[in-house]
Amino acid sequence: MVVDKVADDVRNEVVLTGRLSVEPVSRTLPSGDTITTFGVVVRRVGEAKAERPRVTVDALECVAWDGRVRRTVQGWRAGDVVEVHGSLRRRFYRAGGGAQSRVEVEVTRARRIRRPTTG
């Protein structure tokens, strides 16, 4: 059946390699869940052109719900080069008297590749 074939080819999968822009912060939500959020800056692929040589980047918000992942990222520092795997999620919440939403990468696996060199 064609529908099954399409379903097998469709997925929400994100892999980012970039620099940690915002150090991980853990907080407890009103639901009682604990999350750890952090920011990763990545270079846009294919954006640099001869007429536009500047490097373009995106700053992406990431969130870890899983305890194992939260423990992994807790020791990261701004400037670390990291790799995260997960999926895009749109999360809804109440703030300022109204409904808000945000798109973030829900991280399922993470690793630090290297710390920035100093000197």
C-alpha distance (Angstrom), angle and dihedral (degrees) to the residues before:
residue distance angle dihedral
M1 . . .
V2 3.81 . .
V3 3.82 94.5 .
D4 3.82 91.2 61.0
K5 3.81 91.4 50.1
V6 3.81 91.2 52.7
A7 3.81 91.8 47.1
D8 3.81 90.2 54.0
D9 3.82 91.4 52.2
V10 3.81 96.4 48.7
R11 3.79 120.3 83.9
N12 3.77 142.2 149.5
E13 3.78 104.2 -133.3
V14 3.80 127.5 152.5
V15 3.80 129.1 -173.4
L16 3.81 116.9 180.0
T17 3.77 130.1 -177.9
G18 3.78 113.9 -174.0
R19 3.78 148.6 107.5
L20 3.76 123.1 -61.3
S21 3.81 105.6 -114.3
V22 3.79 99.2 176.3
E23 3.78 122.0 32.6
P24 3.80 116.7 -120.6
V25 3.80 116.4 -84.6
S26 3.80 122.4 -168.7
R27 3.77 123.3 -153.3
T28 3.76 139.2 165.3
L29 3.80 116.9 -119.9
P30 3.82 123.3 -140.7
S31 3.82 86.3 -103.3
G32 3.81 89.1 63.2
D33 3.83 93.7 -110.8
T34 3.79 117.3 131.6
I35 3.78 118.7 -138.9
T36 3.78 134.0 -179.4
T37 3.80 117.9 -147.7
F38 3.80 129.9 -168.0
G39 3.78 139.9 157.5
V40 3.80 129.7 -116.4
V41 3.81 124.9 -166.7
V42 3.80 115.2 -150.0
R43 3.78 132.8 -179.0
R44 3.79 116.3 -116.0
V45 3.79 111.4 -116.8
G46 3.80 116.4 -125.5
E47 3.81 95.9 8.1
A48 3.81 99.0 111.9
K49 3.81 111.3 89.6
A50 3.80 132.6 167.5
E51 3.80 91.7 -106.4
R52 3.80 91.0 44.2
P53 3.81 107.7 34.8
R54 3.81 96.7 164.5
V55 3.78 117.5 113.4
T56 3.80 114.2 -114.2
V57 3.78 120.2 -153.3
D58 3.78 138.7 -178.5
A59 3.80 125.0 -142.0
L60 3.79 107.2 -146.0
E61 3.78 128.4 -169.1
C62 3.78 116.5 -133.4
V63 3.79 130.0 -166.8
A64 3.80 130.5 -164.1
W65 3.80 118.3 -158.3
D66 3.81 98.5 166.5
G67 3.81 114.7 89.0
R68 3.80 93.5 -136.0
V69 3.81 92.2 53.6
R70 3.82 91.8 43.9
R71 3.81 90.2 55.0
T72 3.82 91.2 47.8
V73 3.81 95.2 53.7
Q74 3.81 97.1 39.1
G75 3.82 92.7 85.5
W76 3.81 94.8 50.6
R77 3.82 120.4 114.6
A78 3.79 132.4 -156.2
G79 3.80 109.2 -83.0
D80 3.80 95.7 31.5
V81 3.80 114.1 134.2
V82 3.79 106.7 -126.6
E83 3.78 141.5 175.7
V84 3.79 121.7 -145.5
H85 3.80 131.3 -175.9
G86 3.77 124.0 -162.6
S87 3.78 143.3 94.1
L88 3.78 139.2 -80.4
R89 3.79 114.5 -96.7
R90 3.77 132.7 -177.2
R91 3.78 108.5 -146.0
F92 3.81 123.0 -164.6
Y93 3.79 123.5 -153.2
R94 3.81 141.2 155.8
A95 3.79 120.3 -104.5
G96 3.77 134.5 151.6
G97 3.79 92.3 10.3
G98 3.79 95.1 -57.3
A99 3.76 144.9 72.5
Q100 3.80 116.6 -84.2
S101 3.77 133.1 -178.4
R102 3.77 137.4 -162.7
V103 3.77 135.4 -171.9
E104 3.77 115.2 -135.1
V105 3.77 141.0 156.7
E106 3.80 110.3 -99.4
V107 3.79 101.4 -146.5
T108 3.80 119.4 -141.5
R109 3.83 98.1 166.9
A110 3.78 131.1 21.7
R111 3.77 140.7 173.0
R112 3.77 137.6 174.9
I113 3.79 111.5 -124.2
R114 3.81 98.1 -170.9
R115 3.77 145.3 -25.8
P116 3.79 119.1 -117.6
T117 3.78 114.1 -95.8
T118 3.78 117.0 -116.9
G119 3.73 127.4 -153.5
